Amino acid sequence: MPCADDDTERIAATARRALDICNACQFCDGYCAVFPALKSRRLVSANDLTFLSNLCHNCRSCYHACQYAPPHAFDLNLPKSLSLVRQQSYRDHVWPPPLRGRLPGTGWSFVAAVTFVSVALVVLPVLLWVPPELVFGRHAGEGAFYRVVPWGAVAGVAGAVMLWSLLAIGFSVASFWRGMGPAPAGVALRPALCDALSDAASLRNLGGGGAGCNDRDERFSRARRRFHHALFYGVALCFAATGVATVYDHGLGWQAPYPVLSLPVLFGSLGGGGMVIGTAGLVLLKLRADPGPVAKGLAGADCALLALLFLVAASGLSLLALRETAAMGLGLLVHLGLVLGWFATLPYSKFLHAPFRFAALLRAAMERQARRVGKRAGNARGRG
């Protein structure tokens, strides 16, 4: 549900107050990229809130280290405040523009409804128009999948939905980039981009300054970082499997399904396993986490995305096990429907946190580079 204007203003005011206190204290400077970026700002503008909230990785270390956290009279809860601002930023920059400020929910109901419709749109037409002996028959060898669903139908529908999603994400990220305010002038993009890619790939900001984050309570842990890595690289391996399979099909004329020890199957199996481990681990951490720094109303969006990713991976691994059985056809249809649902929800679900966070990491890297350039220029003037 969209936030009312007074709720939006209250969320922004609470986050700005928390950041002002943090800027005066500066105890958490080494925990993540938020605090060095905050330190260079005397006043926190609306653009700064958009930037800093998405730069935050929600590791919650600052909450457990904070002397002003509840039950202190200041009642400071920076992770919760930034989570609420971050969620609002998804609504403010979603594409197409008529949805801005009124994104129709990103939690269980939205993701479940889109996924159910996607699975139904794949399964029902095939069951109605494809002979049962093809859907429930045993198929082996090259092209077995396409005897159930023609390749053109798979590629056409999935490609169209994915193209729309990528277009919507691209426009959303462009709007978000503008929403962070003007980029630092005179900064070389390539070094900053390399720094941002390194930060994103390593999830350095889920390190809590080195000892780990507070995934569950005040104890330091690297579990959340590891589960995120399993999920992130699992998804990357699944897309690599699709890319290799495309080369096999269109370049070499080899049609799926492929042998168990082939690159597409190996990449897909490792990727699917990583996604299952990552999603299950992250949900478990959410269930066990200290509720203090958590914005409870946002848990549905997190868990909905994780549940969908788990089902996509689990259905893919099940399809591998069901090959050459009578259940392969139905398993293929369900898997394709789940993948289609994932593609359809990408621009309107919690998935937006990934491209928005990378954009914030890039902006932070550009600001660090600008500060280094300014410092060198100041030193040169001092020597002169």
C-alpha positions in Angstrom: 0.0 0.0 0.0 1.3 3.5 -0.8 2.4 5.7 2.1 0.3 8.7 3.0 2.0 12.1 2.7 2.1 12.5 6.5 3.7 9.0 6.9 6.3 9.9 4.3 7.2 13.1 6.0 7.3 11.4 9.4 9.6 8.6 8.1 11.9 11.2 6.5 12.0 13.4 9.7 12.8 10.4 11.9 15.6 9.2 9.6 17.0 12.7 9.3 17.0 13.1 13.1 18.8 9.8 13.5 21.5 10.7 10.9 22.0 14.1 12.5 22.7 12.4 15.9 25.0 9.8 14.1 26.9 12.6 12.4 27.5 14.3 15.8 28.6 11.0 17.5 30.6 9.3 14.7 31.3 6.2 16.8 30.3 3.9 14.0 32.5 5.5 11.3 34.3 2.2 10.3 31.2 0.0 10.2 30.1 0.6 6.6 30.1 3.1 3.8 27.1 5.1 5.2 29.0 6.8 7.9 32.0 8.2 5.8 29.4 9.4 3.3 27.4 11.0 6.1 30.4 12.6 7.6 30.9 14.8 4.5 27.4 16.3 4.9 26.5 19.0 7.3 22.8 18.9 6.6 20.9 15.8 5.3 18.7 16.7 2.4 15.9 14.6 0.8 18.4 13.6 -1.9 20.9 12.5 0.8 18.2 10.4 2.5 17.6 8.6 -0.8 21.3 7.9 -1.3 22.2 7.0 2.3 19.2 4.7 2.8 20.1 2.6 -0.2 23.8 2.6 0.7 22.8 1.0 4.0 23.1 -2.8 3.8 20.9 -3.2 6.9 23.6 -5.3 8.8 22.4 -3.7 12.1 25.8 -3.4 13.7 25.3 0.3 14.3 22.1 -0.5 16.3 23.8 -2.9 18.7 26.8 -0.6 19.1 24.7 2.6 19.6 24.6 4.2 23.1 21.5 6.1 22.1 19.4 3.0 21.0 16.4 2.0 23.0 15.8 2.2 25.9 17.8 5.5 25.8 15.6 8.6 25.7 16.9 9.4 22.1 15.3 6.1 20.9 17.7 6.0 18.0 17.1 3.1 15.5 19.0 3.9 12.4 18.6 0.6 10.5 14.8 0.7 11.0 14.6 4.3 9.9 16.7 3.8 6.8 14.8 0.7 5.9 11.5 2.7 5.8 13.1 5.4 3.7 14.6 2.8 1.4 11.2 1.1 0.8 9.7 4.5 0.0 12.5 5.1 -2.6 11.3 2.0 -4.5 7.8 3.6 -4.8 9.2 7.0 -5.7 11.3 5.8 -8.6 9.3 2.9 -10.0 8.6 2.8 -13.8 6.3 3.6 -15.5 5.8 7.0 -13.8 2.0 6.6 -13.1 3.0 3.9 -10.5 5.2 6.3 -8.5 4.1 6.9 -5.0 1.4 4.2 -5.5 3.2 1.0 -6.1 0.6 -1.7 -5.5 2.5 -3.5 -2.8 5.6 -5.6 -3.0 4.9 -8.2 -0.4 3.3 -11.6 -0.2 0.0 -10.8 -1.9 1.5 -9.1 -4.9 4.3 -11.6 -5.6 2.0 -14.6 -4.9 -0.7 -13.2 -7.2 1.7 -12.5 -10.1 3.4 -15.9 -9.7 0.1 -17.7 -9.6 -1.1 -16.0 -12.7 2.2 -16.7 -14.5 2.1 -20.4 -13.6 -1.5 -20.6 -14.7 -0.8 -18.9 -18.0 1.9 -21.5 -18.7 0.3 -24.6 -17.4 -3.4 -24.2 -18.5 -2.9 -23.5 -22.2 -0.5 -26.5 -22.5 -2.9 -28.8 -20.7 -5.8 -27.6 -22.9 -4.1 -27.7 -26.3 -1.2 -30.2 -26.1 -2.1 -33.9 -26.3 -1.9 -35.6 -22.8 0.5 -38.2 -24.2 3.0 -35.4 -24.9 2.6 -33.6 -21.6 2.7 -36.8 -19.5 4.8 -39.0 -21.7 8.4 -40.0 -21.2 10.8 -38.0 -23.4 14.5 -38.5 -23.7 17.3 -37.2 -25.9 17.9 -33.8 -27.5 14.8 -31.6 -27.8 12.8 -33.5 -25.2 11.7 -30.3 -23.5 10.5 -28.8 -26.8 8.2 -31.7 -27.4 6.1 -30.4 -24.5 6.5 -26.7 -25.1 7.9 -25.4 -28.4 11.2 -23.4 -28.1 9.6 -20.4 -29.9 6.9 -20.2 -27.2 9.4 -20.4 -24.4 11.8 -17.9 -25.8 9.1 -15.5 -27.1 7.1 -15.2 -23.9 10.0 -15.2 -21.5 12.0 -12.9 -23.7 9.2 -10.4 -23.9 8.6 -10.3 -20.2 12.3 -10.1 -19.4 12.8 -7.3 -21.9 10.0 -5.3 -20.3 11.4 -5.9 -16.8 14.9 -4.8 -17.8 13.5 -1.7 -19.5 11.5 -0.9 -16.3 14.5 -1.5 -14.1 16.7 0.7 -16.3 14.3 3.6 -16.1 13.8 3.2 -12.4 17.6 3.2 -11.8 17.9 6.3 -13.9 15.2 8.1 -11.9 16.9 6.9 -8.7 20.3 8.2 -9.8 18.8 11.6 -10.4 17.0 11.4 -7.0 20.4 11.1 -5.2 21.3 14.6 -6.5 24.1 15.8 -8.8 27.0 13.5 -9.1 30.5 14.8 -8.1 32.1 16.7 -10.9 35.5 15.9 -12.4 35.5 12.2 -11.3 36.8 9.5 -13.5 34.0 6.9 -13.9 36.2 3.8 -14.5 38.0 3.7 -11.1 34.8 4.5 -9.3 33.0 1.7 -11.2 35.7 -0.8 -10.3 35.4 0.1 -6.6 31.7 -0.2 -6.7 31.9 -3.6 -8.4 34.4 -4.8 -5.8 32.1 -3.6 -3.0 29.1 -5.3 -4.5 30.9 -8.6 -5.3 32.5 -8.9 -1.9 29.6 -7.4 0.1 32.2 -5.6 2.1 29.5 -3.5 3.8 28.0 -6.6 5.4 31.3 -7.0 7.2 30.5 -4.7 10.2 34.0 -3.1 9.9 35.7 -6.5 9.8 34.3 -8.6 12.7 31.0 -9.3 11.0 27.5 -8.1 11.4 24.9 -8.6 14.0 22.7 -11.0 12.1 20.7 -12.3 15.1 21.7 -10.3 18.2 24.7 -8.5 19.7 27.1 -11.4 18.7 29.1 -10.8 15.5 28.5 -13.2 12.6 29.3 -13.6 9.0 26.3 -15.9 8.3 24.2 -13.2 6.5 27.1 -12.2 4.3 27.7 -15.9 3.3 24.1 -16.6 2.6 23.9 -13.4 0.4 27.0 -14.6 -1.4 25.4 -18.1 -2.0 22.2 -16.5 -3.4 24.0 -13.8 -5.5 26.5 -16.2 -7.1 23.9 -18.9 -7.4 21.7 -16.6 -9.5 24.9 -15.6 -11.5 25.7 -19.3 -12.2 22.1 -19.9 -13.4 22.3 -17.1 -15.9 25.7 -18.4 -16.9 24.1 -21.8 -17.5 21.4 -20.2 -19.7 24.1 -18.3 -21.6 26.1 -21.5 -22.3 23.0 -23.4 -23.3 22.1 -20.6 -25.8 25.6 -21.0 -27.4 25.1 -24.8 -27.4 21.6 -24.5 -29.1 22.1 -21.7 -31.6 25.9 -22.0 -32.1 26.4 -25.7 -32.1 22.9 -27.0 -32.8 22.8 -29.0 -29.5 19.3 -28.9 -28.0 18.4 -29.3 -24.3 18.3 -31.3 -22.1 22.0 -31.7 -21.8 24.1 -34.4 -20.2 24.5 -34.2 -16.4 28.2 -33.4 -16.7 27.8 -30.7 -19.3 28.5 -27.1 -18.5 24.9 -25.9 -18.6 23.8 -28.6 -16.2 26.8 -28.2 -13.9 26.4 -24.4 -13.7 22.6 -24.7 -13.3 23.0 -27.4 -10.5 25.6 -25.4 -8.6 23.6 -22.2 -9.1 20.3 -23.8 -8.0 22.0 -25.3 -4.9 23.4 -21.9 -4.0 20.0 -20.2 -4.4 18.3 -22.8 -2.2 21.0 -22.5 0.5 21.0 -18.7 0.3 17.3 -18.2 0.4 16.7 -20.7 3.1 19.5 -19.3 5.2 18.4 -15.7 4.9 14.8 -16.6 5.8 16.1 -18.5 8.9 18.2 -15.5 9.9 15.1 -13.3 9.6 13.0 -15.5 11.8 15.8 -15.6 14.5 16.8 -11.9 14.2 16.5 -9.4 17.0 13.2 -7.6 16.2 14.5 -4.3 17.6 16.2 -2.9 14.5 13.7 -4.5 12.1 10.8 -2.6 10.3 8.2 -5.4 10.8 5.9 -4.1 8.0 8.6 -4.7 5.4 9.3 -8.4 6.3 6.7 -9.6 3.8 8.5 -8.0 0.8 11.8 -9.7 1.8 10.3 -13.1 2.4 8.1 -13.0 -0.7 11.2 -12.5 -2.9 13.2 -15.1 -1.1 10.3 -17.6 -1.3 9.9 -17.1 -5.0 13.6 -17.5 -5.7 13.6 -20.7 -3.6 10.8 -22.1 -5.6 12.5 -21.2 -8.9 15.7 -22.9 -7.8 13.9 -25.9 -6.2 11.7 -26.5 -9.3 14.8 -26.3 -11.6 16.6 -28.9 -9.5 13.5 -31.1 -9.4 13.2 -30.9 -13.2 16.8 -32.2 -13.4 15.8 -35.2 -11.3 12.5 -35.8 -13.2 14.1 -35.9 -16.6 13.1 -39.0 -18.7 10.1 -39.6 -16.3 6.4 -39.1 -16.9 6.5 -36.1 -14.5 9.0 -34.2 -16.6 6.3 -32.3 -18.6 4.4 -31.0 -15.7 7.6 -30.2 -13.8 8.8 -28.2 -16.8 5.6 -26.2 -17.0 5.7 -25.3 -13.3 9.3 -24.3 -13.5 8.7 -22.1 -16.6 5.7 -20.5 -14.9 7.8 -19.7 -11.7 10.6 -18.2 -13.8 8.1 -16.1 -15.7 6.6 -14.9 -12.4 10.1 -13.9 -11.2 10.8 -12.0 -14.4 7.5 -10.2 -14.2 7.9 -9.1 -10.6 11.6 -7.9 -10.9 10.8 -4.2 -11.3 8.1 -4.1 -8.7 9.4 -6.3 -5.9 12.2 -6.1 -3.3 14.6 -7.1 -6.1 14.9 -3.3 -6.8 17.2 -3.1 -3.8 20.0 -4.8 -5.8 20.3 -2.2 -8.7 19.5 0.7 -6.4 22.1 -0.4 -3.9 24.7 -0.8 -6.7 23.9 2.7 -7.9 24.4 4.0 -4.3 27.7 2.2 -4.1 28.8 3.8 -7.3 27.8 7.2 -6.1 29.7 6.6 -2.8 32.8 5.5 -4.8 32.6 8.6 -6.9 32.4 10.8 -3.7 35.4 9.0 -2.2 37.4 9.6 -5.3 36.3 13.3 -5.4 37.5 13.7 -1.8 40.9 12.1 -2.6 41.3 14.4 -5.6 40.4 17.4 -3.4 42.8 16.4 -0.7 45.7 16.0 -3.2 44.9 19.4 -4.7 44.9 20.9 -1.2 48.2 19.3 -0.4 49.7 20.6 -3.6 48.5 24.1 -2.9 50.0 23.8 0.6 53.4 22.8 -0.7 53.3 25.6 -3.3 
